[in-house]
Amino acid sequence: MRVKVTGQRDPGYGATSRMLAQAGLCLTQDELAVGGGIWTPASALGDALLARLPDVDIHFAVVDEQ
């Protein structure tokens, strides 16, 4: 599977800070399906985070599903 990630800022600084801020908002404002423990951001935040990212100009698109 190939996925294209696009955004309006430098990926190493601007986009990362936006993703971190949105992850923090997910933790404080969204109802998550996981309990305590150690999780990766994708495993813990999943669709809630993906739904927030377009609002800060970060987009994911599947390019090829093979």
N, CA, C and O atoms as a printed pandas DataFrame, in Angstrom:
     atom_number atom_name residue_name chain_id  residue_number  x_coord  y_coord  z_coord
0              1         N          MET        A               1    0.852   -1.159    0.000
1              2        CA          MET        A               1    0.000    0.000    0.000
2              3         C          MET        A               1    0.902    1.228    0.000
3              4         O          MET        A               1    1.881    1.294    0.744
4              5         N          ARG        A               2    0.564    2.186   -0.833
5              6        CA          ARG        A               2    1.271    3.466   -0.844
6              7         C          ARG        A               2    0.288    4.564   -0.457
7              8         O          ARG        A               2   -0.845    4.604   -0.937
8              9         N          VAL        A               3    0.740    5.443    0.412
9             10        CA          VAL        A               3   -0.094    6.542    0.892
10            11         C          VAL        A               3    0.651    7.850    0.676
11            12         O          VAL        A               3    1.851    7.936    0.934
12            13         N          LYS        A               4   -0.052    8.852    0.208
13            14        CA          LYS        A               4    0.528   10.177    0.010
14            15         C          LYS        A               4    0.064   11.079    1.147
15            16         O          LYS        A               4   -1.131   11.168    1.433
16            17         N          VAL        A               5    1.016   11.745    1.793
17            18        CA          VAL        A               5    0.715   12.680    2.875
18            19         C          VAL        A               5    1.077   14.071    2.378
19            20         O          VAL        A               5    2.207   14.300    1.944
20            21         N          THR        A               6    0.135   14.998    2.436
21            22        CA          THR        A               6    0.399   16.367    1.996
22            23         C          THR        A               6    0.017   17.349    3.093
23            24         O          THR        A               6   -0.821   17.070    3.950
24            25         N          GLY        A               7    0.661   18.509    3.034
25            26        CA          GLY        A               7    0.380   19.558    4.000
26            27         C          GLY        A               7    0.950   20.875    3.522
27            28         O          GLY        A               7    1.601   20.930    2.479
28            29         N          GLN        A               8    0.714   21.927    4.267
29            30        CA          GLN        A               8    1.124   23.268    3.880
30            31         C          GLN        A               8    2.433   23.725    4.518
31            32         O          GLN        A               8    2.938   24.793    4.171
32            33         N          ARG        A               9    2.981   22.962    5.421
33            34        CA          ARG        A               9    4.175   23.384    6.150
34            35         C          ARG        A               9    5.303   22.384    5.952
35            36         O          ARG        A               9    5.113   21.315    5.372
36            37         N          ASP        A              10    6.483   22.754    6.449
37            38        CA          ASP        A              10    7.631   21.861    6.448
38            39         C          ASP        A              10    7.279   20.605    7.242
39            40         O          ASP        A              10    6.819   20.720    8.378
40            41         N          PRO        A              11    7.481   19.401    6.678
41            42        CA          PRO        A              11    7.073   18.184    7.383
42            43         C          PRO        A              11    7.843   17.933    8.673
43            44         O          PRO        A              11    7.311   17.294    9.581
44            45         N          GLY        A              12    9.064   18.410    8.780
45            46        CA          GLY        A              12    9.852   18.154    9.979
46            47         C          GLY        A              12    9.559   19.096   11.127
47            48         O          GLY        A              12    9.926   18.809   12.266
48            49         N          TYR        A              13    8.914   20.201   10.856
49            50        CA          TYR        A              13    8.666   21.177   11.921
50            51         C          TYR        A              13    7.192   21.574   11.986
51            52         O          TYR        A              13    6.521   21.310   12.984
52            53         N          GLY        A              14    6.699   22.193   10.953
53            54        CA          GLY        A              14    5.329   22.709   10.968
54            55         C          GLY        A              14    4.264   21.639   11.034
55            56         O          GLY        A              14    3.342   21.729   11.845
56            57         N          ALA        A              15    4.379   20.615   10.183
57            58        CA          ALA        A              15    3.361   19.561   10.173
58            59         C          ALA        A              15    3.430   18.712   11.434
59            60         O          ALA        A              15    2.400   18.301   11.967
60            61         N          THR        A              16    4.645   18.450   11.912
61            62        CA          THR        A              16    4.788   17.640   13.124
62            63         C          THR        A              16    4.130   18.316   14.313
63            64         O          THR        A              16    3.440   17.661   15.094
64            65         N          SER        A              17    4.332   19.610   14.460
65            66        CA          SER        A              17    3.728   20.316   15.596
66            67         C          SER        A              17    2.205   20.322   15.488
67            68         O          SER        A              17    1.515   20.238   16.504
68            69         N          ARG        A              18    1.680   20.418   14.287
69            70        CA          ARG        A              18    0.229   20.369   14.106
70            71         C          ARG        A              18   -0.332   18.996   14.444
71            72         O          ARG        A              18   -1.387   18.880   15.068
72            73         N          MET        A              19    0.394   17.943   14.020
73            74        CA          MET        A              19   -0.055   16.581   14.339
74            75         C          MET        A              19   -0.020   16.332   15.842
75            76         O          MET        A              19   -0.938   15.722   16.390
76            77         N          LEU        A              20    1.024   16.797   16.507
77            78        CA          LEU        A              20    1.123   16.619   17.961
78            79         C          LEU        A              20    0.004   17.359   18.685
79            80         O          LEU        A              20   -0.579   16.833   19.633
80            81         N          ALA        A              21   -0.296   18.571   18.242
81            82        CA          ALA        A              21   -1.370   19.337   18.875
82            83         C          ALA        A              21   -2.716   18.629   18.696
83            84         O          ALA        A              21   -3.512   18.559   19.632
84            85         N          GLN        A              22   -2.964   18.109   17.504
85            86        CA          GLN        A              22   -4.224   17.407   17.257
86            87         C          GLN        A              22   -4.293   16.099   18.041
87            88         O          GLN        A              22   -5.369   15.707   18.492
88            89         N          ALA        A              23   -3.161   15.422   18.208
89            90        CA          ALA        A              23   -3.135   14.205   19.026
90            91         C          ALA        A              23   -3.485   14.543   20.472
91            92         O          ALA        A              23   -4.219   13.800   21.124
92            93         N          GLY        A              24   -2.964   15.657   20.973
93            94        CA          GLY        A              24   -3.302   16.088   22.328
94            95         C          GLY        A              24   -4.784   16.396   22.472
95            96         O          GLY        A              24   -5.393   16.056   23.487
96            97         N          LEU        A              25   -5.367   17.035   21.467
97            98        CA          LEU        A              25   -6.804   17.314   21.503
98            99         C          LEU        A              25   -7.619   16.026   21.471
99           100         O          LEU        A              25   -8.655   15.931   22.129
100          101         N          CYS        A              26   -7.161   15.041   20.712
101          102        CA          CYS        A              26   -7.848   13.739   20.711
102          103         C          CYS        A              26   -7.857   13.138   22.108
103          104         O          CYS        A              26   -8.878   12.619   22.561
104          105         N          LEU        A              27   -6.720   13.208   22.790
105          106        CA          LEU        A              27   -6.617   12.614   24.125
106          107         C          LEU        A              27   -7.528   13.304   25.128
107          108         O          LEU        A              27   -8.065   12.659   26.029
108          109         N          THR        A              28   -7.705   14.615   24.976
109          110        CA          THR        A              28   -8.488   15.360   25.963
110          111         C          THR        A              28   -9.959   15.520   25.597
111          112         O          THR        A              28  -10.793   15.677   26.489
112          113         N          GLN        A              29  -10.299   15.484   24.306
113          114        CA          GLN        A              29  -11.661   15.812   23.901
114          115         C          GLN        A              29  -12.450   14.675   23.260
115          116         O          GLN        A              29  -13.679   14.725   23.223
116          117         N          ASP        A              30  -11.763   13.651   22.756
117          118        CA          ASP        A              30  -12.463   12.574   22.051
118          119         C          ASP        A              30  -12.591   11.341   22.938
119          120         O          ASP        A              30  -11.753   11.087   23.803
120          121         N          GLU        A              31  -13.655   10.584   22.704
121          122        CA          GLU        A              31  -13.828    9.318   23.411
122          123         C          GLU        A              31  -13.109    8.232   22.610
123          124         O          GLU        A              31  -13.489    7.923   21.481
124          125         N          LEU        A              32  -12.070    7.664   23.209
125          126        CA          LEU        A              32  -11.246    6.681   22.520
126          127         C          LEU        A              32  -11.641    5.274   22.947
127          128         O          LEU        A              32  -12.111    5.063   24.065
128          129         N          ALA        A              33  -11.446    4.323   22.056
129          130        CA          ALA        A              33  -11.861    2.940   22.309
130          131         C          ALA        A              33  -10.810    2.119   23.050
131          132         O          ALA        A              33  -11.045    0.947   23.347
132          133         N          VAL        A              34   -9.660    2.708   23.354
133          134        CA          VAL        A              34   -8.591    1.955   24.024
134          135         C          VAL        A              34   -8.536    2.311   25.501
135          136         O          VAL        A              34   -8.925    3.405   25.909
136          137         N          GLY        A              35   -8.051    1.374   26.283
137          138        CA          GLY        A              35   -7.860    1.618   27.711
138          139         C          GLY        A              35   -6.437    2.085   27.970
139          140         O          GLY        A              35   -5.774    2.615   27.077
140          141         N          GLY        A              36   -5.979    1.888   29.182
141          142        CA          GLY        A              36   -4.622    2.281   29.523
142          143         C          GLY        A              36   -3.591    1.387   28.864
143          144         O          GLY        A              36   -3.930    0.396   28.217
144          145         N          GLY        A              37   -2.339    1.745   29.034
145          146        CA          GLY        A              37   -1.258    0.941   28.480
146          147         C          GLY        A              37   -0.406    1.740   27.523
147          148         O          GLY        A              37   -0.487    2.967   27.473
148          149         N          ILE        A              38    0.403    1.043   26.773
149          150        CA          ILE        A              38    1.308    1.680   25.818
150          151         C          ILE        A              38    0.777    1.428   24.416
151          152         O          ILE        A              38    0.645    0.281   23.990
152          153         N          TRP        A              39    0.478    2.490   23.712
153          154        CA          TRP        A              39   -0.092    2.418   22.373
154          155         C          TRP        A              39    0.684    3.341   21.441
155          156         O          TRP        A              39    1.234    4.349   21.885
156          157         N          THR        A              40    0.732    3.008   20.157
157          158        CA          THR        A              40    1.234    3.951   19.168
158          159         C          THR        A              40    0.125    4.968   18.917
159          160         O          THR        A              40   -1.042    4.670   19.173
160          161         N          PRO        A              41    0.454    6.157   18.423
161          162        CA          PRO        A              41   -0.598    7.134   18.137
162          163         C          PRO        A              41   -1.658    6.598   17.165
163          164         O          PRO        A              41   -2.849    6.847   17.352
164          165         N          ALA        A              42   -1.234    5.871   16.141
165          166        CA          ALA        A              42   -2.199    5.338   15.172
166          167         C          ALA        A              42   -3.129    4.319   15.813
167          168         O          ALA        A              42   -4.323    4.296   15.516
168          169         N          SER        A              43   -2.590    3.476   16.693
169          170        CA          SER        A              43   -3.418    2.458   17.351
170          171         C          SER        A              43   -4.390    3.072   18.344
171          172         O          SER        A              43   -5.540    2.644   18.432
172          173         N          ALA        A              44   -3.945    4.057   19.081
173          174        CA          ALA        A              44   -4.783    4.646   20.128
174          175         C          ALA        A              44   -5.764    5.680   19.586
175          176         O          ALA        A              44   -6.919    5.725   20.010
176          177         N          LEU        A              45   -5.313    6.505   18.656
177          178        CA          LEU        A              45   -6.124    7.638   18.212
178          179         C          LEU        A              45   -6.850    7.372   16.897
179          180         O          LEU        A              45   -7.931    7.916   16.669
180          181         N          GLY        A              46   -6.279    6.556   16.044
181          182        CA          GLY        A              46   -6.880    6.087   14.802
182          183         C          GLY        A              46   -7.724    7.092   14.046
183          184         O          GLY        A              46   -7.243    8.150   13.639
184          185         N          ASP        A              47   -8.996    6.748   13.863
185          186        CA          ASP        A              47   -9.906    7.565   13.056
186          187         C          ASP        A              47  -10.162    8.940   13.662
187          188         O          ASP        A              47  -10.410    9.899   12.931
188          189         N          ALA        A              48  -10.105    9.049   14.973
189          190        CA          ALA        A              48  -10.318   10.357   15.609
190          191         C          ALA        A              48   -9.233   11.341   15.176
191          192         O          ALA        A              48   -9.525   12.501   14.887
192          193         N          LEU        A              49   -7.989   10.880   15.131
193          194        CA          LEU        A              49   -6.893   11.748   14.692
194          195         C          LEU        A              49   -6.988   12.025   13.201
195          196         O          LEU        A              49   -6.795   13.162   12.771
196          197         N          LEU        A              50   -7.282   11.004   12.408
197          198        CA          LEU        A              50   -7.412   11.208   10.960
198          199         C          LEU        A              50   -8.519   12.200   10.624
199          200         O          LEU        A              50   -8.404   12.939    9.647
200          201         N          ALA        A              51   -9.573   12.229   11.406
201          202        CA          ALA        A              51  -10.667   13.173   11.168
202          203         C          ALA        A              51  -10.253   14.603   11.491
203          204         O          ALA        A              51  -10.775   15.540   10.887
204          205         N          ARG        A              52   -9.328   14.794   12.426
205          206        CA          ARG        A              52   -8.897   16.130   12.826
206          207         C          ARG        A              52   -7.841   16.727   11.889
207          208         O          ARG        A              52   -7.795   17.946   11.720
208          209         N          LEU        A              53   -6.998   15.897   11.282
209          210        CA          LEU        A              53   -5.862   16.405   10.523
210          211         C          LEU        A              53   -6.224   17.268    9.310
211          212         O          LEU        A              53   -5.522   18.248    9.062
212          213         N          PRO        A              54   -7.272   16.966    8.542
213          214        CA          PRO        A              54   -7.603   17.862    7.429
214          215         C          PRO        A              54   -7.930   19.294    7.879
215          216         O          PRO        A              54   -7.746   20.237    7.110
216          217         N          ASP        A              55   -8.404   19.461    9.098
217          218        CA          ASP        A              55   -8.707   20.801    9.608
218          219         C          ASP        A              55   -7.459   21.661    9.764
219          220         O          ASP        A              55   -7.552   22.887    9.825
220          221         N          VAL        A              56   -6.275   21.013    9.831
221          222        CA          VAL        A              56   -5.012   21.754    9.943
222          223         C          VAL        A              56   -4.147   21.510    8.704
223          224         O          VAL        A              56   -2.919   21.562    8.770
224          225         N          ASP        A              57   -4.811   21.244    7.569
225          226        CA          ASP        A              57   -4.170   21.092    6.257
226          227         C          ASP        A              57   -3.171   19.948    6.164
227          228         O          ASP        A              57   -2.138   20.079    5.508
228          229         N          ILE        A              58   -3.467   18.829    6.814
229          230        CA          ILE        A              58   -2.676   17.614    6.655
230          231         C          ILE        A              58   -3.616   16.548    6.112
231          232         O          ILE        A              58   -4.632   16.221    6.725
232          233         N          HIS        A              59   -3.255   16.009    4.939
233          234        CA          HIS        A              59   -4.143   15.085    4.240
234          235         C          HIS        A              59   -3.429   13.774    3.919
235          236         O          HIS        A              59   -2.254   13.773    3.553
236          237         N          PHE        A              60   -4.141   12.671    4.057
237          238        CA          PHE        A              60   -3.652   11.343    3.705
238          239         C          PHE        A              60   -4.509   10.820    2.561
239          240         O          PHE        A              60   -5.734   10.933    2.598
240          241         N          ALA        A              61   -3.864   10.245    1.540
241          242        CA          ALA        A              61   -4.596    9.662    0.414
242          243         C          ALA        A              61   -3.928    8.354    0.010
243          244         O          ALA        A              61   -2.707    8.297   -0.129
244          245         N          VAL        A              62   -4.719    7.309   -0.178
245          246        CA          VAL        A              62   -4.192    6.032   -0.652
246          247         C          VAL        A              62   -3.914    6.169   -2.145
247          248         O          VAL        A              62   -4.811    6.483   -2.927
248          249         N          VAL        A              63   -2.662    5.931   -2.531
249          250        CA          VAL        A              63   -2.250    6.043   -3.925
250          251         C          VAL        A              63   -2.364    4.693   -4.630
251          252         O          VAL        A              63   -2.818    4.613   -5.772
252          253         N          ASP        A              64   -1.948    3.641   -3.937
253          254        CA          ASP        A              64   -1.956    2.297   -4.512
254          255         C          ASP        A              64   -2.205    1.299   -3.395
255          256         O          ASP        A              64   -1.504    1.320   -2.383
256          257         N          GLU        A              65   -3.188    0.426   -3.559
257          258        CA          GLU        A              65   -3.535   -0.516   -2.495
258          259         C          GLU        A              65   -2.779   -1.833   -2.584
259          260         O          GLU        A              65   -3.024   -2.726   -1.773
260          261         N          GLN        A              66   -1.879   -1.984   -3.533
261          262        CA          GLN        A              66   -1.128   -3.238   -3.659
262          263         C          GLN        A              66    0.031   -3.287   -2.716
263          264         O          GLN        A              66    0.768   -4.273   -2.693
